[in-house]
Amino acid sequence: MQSGLLTLQFKSKMMIIDDVIRNVERGRDGGNQGLYMGFPRLMEFVPGIQPSTIYNLGGMTGTAKTTFAMSSFVYNPYEDYVTRTTNDETIKLKIFLFSMEMSRETVIAKGICRRIFKDHGLLVDTNYILSRGKNRISQEIYEKVLQTRKYFEEFEDIVTIFGSYNPTGIAKMLKGYFKENGIETRSPYEFTDDDGVRHAVSRFEKYTPNVEQTYVIAVFDHVSLTKSESGKNVKQTIDKLIEYLVEYTNNYYLIPVVVQQLNRNVEGVDRMKWNAIEPQLGDFRDSSDATHAAHFVLGLTNPFMWEISPYRGYDITRLRDRFRSIKILKSREGDANIVIGLNYIGEAGVFRELPQAEPANKMTEEEYARIQNIKKHA
């Protein structure tokens, strides 16, 4: 019987090396470039959105982590997908957005503001396009809202927006998608239990998606609002979800994006005194399982909240709330503690990389003036 077990293990190993070689060959042909996140310098260290990769994003309230997650892991990869399929590339994308803080309508309304800014350079917010309070949308902007309809009809074919579910419900939903869009291979396996009884079972071998270049992204914003199950507390609920996500990342090439709040000790006097306001791995709230499981951990900082200037060479008194930084806190691929300055346009949900301010200051007067002149459409 021992010989049979050894044979089974050897066969499985050969399948793995064959898969790795095929992956290497696919990469030589450009098939492993990943989906575009929208930030060229960041992507020098985080190689785009890759299958079987967990991304963990953290920040304090007011750092725009939801907006960054939407930009990097929903809109930019979606638009990359549209461009590549338009150019006849065979690629499949599905995004599950678990939006636990915003309704589906709010998500799309914010997306409309983004499109109007991208397409026409006009900056409006959701209060304006929805005519909330004293706001009344102009005919010009109303017509531009209607022009976004085709974009979002196609967008909603790819992106499905959910509210809060418990971990088992999320796992069943994802498993159902994988079952419908690929083939799971299992192999027979026998073992003897402690009572000497033989059992014949099947075990997971591999999953083959129907389309080779398949990207399935699941965004959890934010994970602390995941609905609990079976009396579990917040930490236990998150840990259970991460357990499922790790399994699906390893077996089904899932791409989880876990958005997390930070502990309030980041706001402590000592941290502020030493300008140590950038997130650390130990700052992630409620559970450390996500940071442990993640391939990449990213942290957002808003120095304007603490009235800190200069910050890493940037004049925050001029950039004010139009500035954020993104820091790579963890990378299984090597490079970490990389900080990149970002221009943040919150009304439109848009980020743009800024020239480096340290060690050699490449921020020009023209760049500062351009950012200071970003104004809402009247």
C-alpha positions, 0 to 999 in steps of 0.5 A: 500500500505504501508503494501505491501512496508513493506512486500517487504523490509522484504523479501529482508532482509531475502534474505540478511541474507540467503546469509550471512549465506551461505557465512559464511558456505562457509568460514568454508569450505575454500571457502573464502580464496581469491586469492594469492597476493604473499606476506605472511606478507602483506596478514596478513593484506590484506586477499588476493584478495577478491570479492566485494573489491576495491584496490587502489594503489598509488605511484610517478613515479619510484616507480614501481606501475605498476609492483606491480599491475601486480605482485599482481593482475595479475600474482600471482592470475593467477598462484594461479588459475592455481594451484588450478584448476590443483588440481580440485578445482572449481574456475573461474577467469577473469582479465580485464587489462586496460593497459593505459601506455603500449601496449599489446605486451609490457605487454607480453614482460615484462611477458616473462622476469618475467617467464625466471627469475622465471623458470631459475633464469636468469635476462633479460629485454625487451631491451635484448629479443627484441634485441633493440639498440646494444642488440642481444638476445642469442640462449639460451635466445631465446629458453627460450622465446619460452618455455614461449609460452604455459604459455602465451597462457593459460594466454591470455585465462584468462587475456584480455588486453585493452587500454584506454576506457571511463567509460561508455564503460568500464561499458558496457564491464563489464556488458556484461561479468556479463550477460553472466556468471551469473544470475541477479535477479530483483524484482517488485517495485511500487512507486508514483511520485510527480504528483501522478502517479503510476509506476511499475518498477523492481529493482536489488536484487542479482547476482548469478555467474555461478560458486560460486567461481568466481573472476573478477578483473579489473585493471586500470593502471593508472586511470588518463589516462581513456578516457574522455566522454561527455566533462568531465575533468580528475577528472569528468571522474575518478569520473564517473568510480568510480561510476560504479565500486562501483555499480559493486563491490556491485552488481556483486562482481567485484574486481577493482584495481585502480592505481593512480599517486600521487601529486608532493607535495610529492617531496616537500622540507619539506616532504623530510626534515622530511623524510615524503616521504611515500604516504598519503591518501591526496596525490592521484592525480586528484580525491579522490573518489578512496581512499574514495571508496576503501576497501584497499589503498596501497602506494609504496615508493622508498627511493633511489630516494631521497637518503635517508638512512637508511630508516626504518632500511634498508641500502638503500646505499646497496640496492639502486634501488632494494628496495621498501616499501609498506604501508597500508594507509587504511583498512576497516578491521582495521589494517593500517599504516603497512609498509613492505620492498620489494626487487624489481627486475625491469627487471623481474617485480618481488617483494619479501618480505624482513625480517623486519628491525625494530624494531628488525633488521632481515636483515642479511649480507647474505641478503644484499649480495644476493641482491647486487649480482643480475645482468643481464644475460650477 
